[in-house]
Amino acid sequence: MVDTTMVQGATDNPFVLEARGVIKIFGQSRALDGVNFGLRRGEVHALLGENGAGKSTLIKILTGAYQPDGGEVLLDGEPVHFADPLNAQAHGIGTVYQEVNLLPNRSVAENLFLGRQPTRFGFVRKSLIEKNARELLSRYGLDIDVQAELGTYSVAVQQIVAIARAVELSGKVLVLDEPTASLDKYEVEKLFEVVTQLKQRGMAIVFITHFLDQVFAISDRVTILRNGRLIGTEPLAGLTRTDVVRMMLGKDITFAPAVTGIEERAAGPALVEFKDCGKAGKIHPFSLKVRRGEVVGVAGLLGSGRTEMARLMFGADQCDRGEIRIGDKPVSLGSPAQAIAHGFGFCPEDRKIEGILGDLSVRENIVIALQGKLGWFKALNRDEQMEIAGKFAEDLDIRAASLDMPVKLLSGGNQQKVILARWLATDPNFLILDEPTRGIDVGAHAEIVRTINRLREEGLALLVISSELDEIVAYSSRIVVMRDREMVAELTGDNINPSVIVQAIAAQHETVAAEGASV
Amino acid sequence: MKLKKFSRLINPQSIALVVVLLVNWALFPGFFNVTWQDGRLFGSLIDVLNRGVPVAILAIGMSAVIATKGVDLSVGAVMAISGAVAATLVTDGYPAYVAVLAALAIGIVCGVWNGILVAFLEIQPIIATLVLMVAGRGIAQLITAGSIVTFSDPLLIFIGTGSFAGLPMPVVIAIVLLVLSVFLVRSSAVGLFIESVGVNRAAASLAGIRSGLLLVAVYGFSGFCAAVSGLIVAGDIKGADANNAGLWLELDAILAVVIGGTSLLGGRFSIAMSVLGAIIIQAMNTGILVSGFPPEFNLVVKAGVIILIFTMQSPLATRFIESRKNARALARKAS
């Protein structure tokens, strides 16, 4: 039965699940710093924040995967302690992840009743399971063959099966961790019907996503985290998309006037030009010229296509349309090695996975790209490596006890500087930096911003992707804005200020936000 | 300085080798006797080296493969193919040098095939090379038409049983291959690239290393080593036995590399230490043989020694030794 009075008043319901002043510490840093979070019966509560904001840490604490270092978790107003996710599930809290955590090679029915199969004389009652499964799924508007293997169905169906299972097992709280990331538009609608129905039945639902449209389509309230702190919890009805983006990126509601400090450096021919470059399914065609002595900033939320653009520019992925020109010559970038031969360099977003060679020494990590450029047989000997590594370690103030120590033992900031040094050693003319200052300490942050400015003065062309708006407006002579895998605006002059950027990121598809936007 | 160099020689592997040799000596007093007859050296020690060559040569190629976070299970089968090709060609009347070159070329082709599966089709190395491990022996049997092909070609026999400068020819070949490959890997950037790809292929590729090409080259080199090994084994028995040549030797080669201290997780590697590992394995085999124990003991004793070596290399032991060292250093400072 749908209890409409309760649904109407969902925002007044008491908290089912609550976090009070939760603290989680990893090493030196606080992943969560006194965060409050309250989830009511019959609401869809969106949890937003950029990478590293603390979303997943908070969810892991609420579902028992992590234990908080401070603060408390309350269930129905009583303090609880979840030993592990299974324990949380027993308390009524179920989670569905982006990648479905079920058994693709077993039937839908078996997946639904795995671990609690009805038996008779020790034998599983297959027909009963199948009957129950059909009944259960019909409540979710799903009429499918429950004997078929789960893996033969689309991800959307698998998601709904996972939700059905989680709701059956837990029944109070449902955490949806980026459930829509791999769904198409129709599938998302289908999923949302199910979510709406569950909400009306009184489930409390936490919804994590990067897609703002979806947040506005389905959520009642939103909680925004940034750098491990609570920025706020608000009813969504009173918010605009711009408000939400501002809160996520940390811009005050009242903006300071645009202070760019850098004159337009649009003069001079392009060093490299991307003309209508794109890759189906990754990024819509974009055009961009980058000149010597300028920094082009790239703004956009996670998943907006900014990293995809960078990888295309560096030959890590290949365009399936468009043209790349260096000077006047058209070139093809089939691999990073080819891009490097043209003087390109790329600091990837994920240092650990794509950047450092953890077990190798600081010295080897610095010389590797230069050695790659020199080829297999023109080897730098140890002394030459030492000299090069030593020079750049000093230039960038890399704090390592020894250049021969494994790079994985350095702090995040120093690792980032090592990767920067790796590219500077190749004497590049075009550097692509993807979130070069994320997750590093203040000192290293300042050093990297200083280096970006110095390299621009020295005449390099740079493309810097960053979520730190204050930072990119300070050193960019132009800023391109990405949204939904598309370059939606190119901002110059007075438009280089955080408020225009936020508007361009938040704008709906129909309305081009920024005046002066030109693509 | 001199002391430091000397201390570098003290590692679990050399200690293990010395212990195994001493045990052999205790069981068989004549173990260290080396005599000079007919212009070449004879004795159990020489025998250890000579018999250890096939695995040692496989281990040279395997070191590089394992350093890339891979493994090459096909080397035993490739040995059989290489021997079969050489034997069949000489019995068909081709000159011996053609047979040798063809066998080596086939070995490289096999390795390149593995490399393509691993590098470009991105099949897991253990599965990719399993294909040729199984199929390769079949291919060898097809080449020899199911029988043991014997030959009397002096060059092929010389490769397996001849001697040069007093040493058995296989040992000379292994030494040359060892020196050349260490030189190739360490004087060029290849060693650094192999380690980079093994530690983090995604990052290495983004740093401009053509990791696909490198992997193909590394597996190709492993195939080449297997072919050399296959020629030696064929020359030794004056025939190609497609069923038994190199059987299970891929496992000994992997063992030799791991005993040599290269991690199966890829990264740092040492070809010389892998060869040392191969010699340790053979010293155990020979020791049990000459001491008169039934050869069945071999497998069990081998397991025991290997557990001992791995215990000495384990993080636990390393931490223990480090802490002892630190404690001693502190004590020295205090006094």
Interface residues (C-beta under 8 A of the other chain):
Chain A: F314 A316 S335 P336 A337 I340 F346 P348 I353 E354 G355 I356 L357 G358 D359 L360 E364 I368 A369 Q371 G372 K373 L374 G375 W376 F377 K378 A379 L380 R422
Chain B: S187 S188 A189 V190 L192 F193 E195 S196 V199 N200 A202 A203 A204 S205 L206 A207 G208 I209 R210 G267 R268
